[in-house]
């Protein structure tokens, strides 16, 4: 469980010559009754790990598409407690690692120790907390470590090398490489220097480096995959799921399996 399951899943994909693919979905978008089926679809389609967003009224890292999905989920009455209960109910029907993306206020209000315990009981393997800086993470590290839940850190292209080194040293499961200066959301192109930035993180990190924020096309999946260990795709997945366009999701996942054979 936990850190080990994330590590095993990503390493297994890399050993096959493919790249890791992590889709992000918003828990409760369309109703929590759909969550187990959404996870099953992504697992069967070849996803490596699933990043599951918890809806929050005041997100700071999310762009319009994910914000709107969060509002839809909140309107359906989705709560952190309900998400964990739903995951616990479907725990035995899945083998793919689950990583929660949530903001610190929700964890603090839930009570940190209880949150970690119930994550473990629900089969959650890792947590991403985008508004928790390194200087404050001792608030959650002991509780998560006790349950062997990975705390996945984010690296930003605006950070100095000394801070990137510290983030890379501390991260567990994988290093989340934010590839844009801004919030999440589909983009048609990246700023210059992204390849060099990803290569730098690869040289600093002892765990896989996955690129996220703005990845929205098979071509981007393949391009970024040349410089790191995989990608995280959020807004495009959320849009496709809400519109029933599963074929677009399959195209993105399949692109992660073509990086070495079909470099762009």
N, C-alpha and C positions, 0 to 999 in steps of 0.2 A: 504494500500500500504506500501511499504518499510519495515521497521523494523518489523512492526506488522504482515505483511504477512509471513515473514520468521519465526517469532516466532510461529504463528498459525499453519503453515505447519508442523514444526518439533514437536511441542507439540502434535498435532493430531496423528502423527505416534507413538510417545512414549506412548501415552495413550492407543493405541491399542495393546501394548505389542511388537511392532516391533522396529527396529532401523532406523534412518534416512539414506537415501542413496542419495548422491549428485554426479552425473556424471559430469565430466569436458569434454567439447568439445571445439575445436578450431573454432571460427567463421570464416567462409570463406574457410575452408578446403573442397575442392571440389566445391567451389563457393557459394556465399551468397544466391543464389536462392534456395539452399537446406536447409538453416537454419531453416525456419519455420517448415518444415517437420521433421527435426531432433529433434527439441524441442517437437513437437507433439508426435513423437514416444516415446521419453523418458518419457513424462508426462503420456501417456497412459500405459506405461510399469510399472509405479509405482514409479518413481523417486520422491523424496521429494522436492528438490530444484535443479536447474541446474546452474552449474558454467560455465560461457562462457568466454573463453580466447580470448583476443584481440591480433592479431599477432603483433610482435615487432621484430625489427632487432637484438636487443642486449639483449636477456633475460638472467637473472642471476639465476633464480630459476628452470628453465626448463631443463630436460634431453633431450637426442637425439630424442625420439619419438615426443615430443611436439614441440621441435625446428623444426623438419622436417615438422610437420603439419603447423607451423607458416610460414615457407618458402613457402609451397604450397599455403597458403592463400594469402600471399603477392604477389606471382606470379599471382594470380587471380585478383589483384588490390584491395584487401580488405583494408579498412581504418576504423578508429574508427568512423568517421562520417557516413560511409556507414553502419556499423553495427548498430548504433543507429537508423538510418532511417529505416533499415529492421525490427528492433524490434518494432519500432513505428507502422509500417504498419501491423504487425501481433499481435499487443497488445491485441485486442479484442478476438482473437481466442485461447488464452491460459489463464490458471489460476495459473499455477505453478510459484513460485517465481524465478526470474532471478538474479544471482549475477555475475557481471563482474570481471574478473581477469585481471588487466592491470598494466603496469609499470608507475611510476610517470611522466616520461618524456613526455609520450603521453598526460596525463592530463594537464600538465603544458603548453605544446604547444597548446592544444585545448583551454585553458583558463579555470581555475578551476570553476569559477561560472557558466559559460556557460555549461561546462561538467555536472555539477550537475543538472542544469535545464533540459538539454536534456535527461539525464538519467531518470529523473522523468517522462518526457513526453513520453519516450519510454517504460515505465513500468519496469524499472530496480529497484530492491529492495535493493541491497547491492553491495558493492565494496570491492575487495581484492587488496591491493597494496603491493606486497611483498618486494619492495625495499624502502618503506617509514618507517623510524624508528619512534619510539614513540616521540623522541625529535623534529621531524619535522612535525608531523601530524597536528599541528595547521594550517598548510597551507591549508588543505582540510576540516577539521572537521566543521567549520562554514557553508561552502557552502553545504556540504552533509546533515548536521543536519537540515538546513533550508528546504530541500526537503524531510526530513524524510527517507533518504537513509542510511542504516546501513554501518558502516565501520567495517569490519570483520578483527580482528587482528590474526596474526600467532604467535604461541608459539613454540620455538625450544627446543630440549632436551639438548642443550648446555648452555641454559640460566640459571643464578642463580635464586634461589627461589624468591628473592626480585623483580626481573624483571618479572618473571612469574606472580607474584601477581599483579603487575601493569598492565600487558597485560590483565590478566583475568578480572580485574576491569573495564578496558576501553572498552573491545570488545563489539560489538553489533551483534544481530542475532544469532551468535554462535562463539565459540572459535575454530580456526583452529589449531589442534595439529599436527605439523610436526613430523613425527615418525622416521625420519632418519637423519643422519648427511651428507647431500649432496643434490643433485638436485632430481627432480621428475624422475620417471621411475620404471618399474616393478621390483620387487625383490622376490626372493624365500623364504627369511627368514629375520627376524628382529634381531637386537642386543638384548642382555639381558637387562632387565630393562624397556622395553617399557610398559608393563602392569602397573608397579609401577608409571611410569611417567604419564600415562593417568589417573590413579586413583588420583594422586596428583593434576592434573589439574581439575579433577571433584570436588575435595574438595575446590578448590580455586574459581571456576567459578560459577556465578549465572545464566549463560546461558548454553545451551547444548554444549558439547565438542565433536567435530568430528575429527576423525583421517584421515590424508591424507599423501601422498607421499609414493609410493611403493606398494600400495594396488592393487593386480592384480588377485586374485583368490577368489572363493566363500569361501574357507577355511579361508583365511585371513580376509575376511569380517566378518565371524562368530567369529573368534578368537579375533579380535580387538574389535568387538561389545560387548564382555563380559565386557569390561573395560571402555567403553565410550558410547556416545549416538548415534553414527553412524559413517559412513565412507564417504570419498571422493575418487573417483576413476577416474584417468585421463588417463595415457598412455594406459592402456588396453582398455578403452572406445574409445579413438582416433583410435587405431589400428583396433578394431573391426568395427567401423563405416566405415573406409576407405576401408576395405576389404569386407564389406557387411555381416559381421557375427553377425547379430542382436541377434542370439540365445545365444551367449556368454554374451552379455549385459544383457539379461533376466536372465541368471543364476546368475550373480552378484547381480542384484536387488533382486531376489528371496531369495538369501542368507541372505539379511538384514531382511527378514521377518521370518527367522527361528532361530534367535539367541537364544531366550529363550526356544524354543521347541527342538532345536537340538544343544546344546552346544558341541563344539569340545574340 
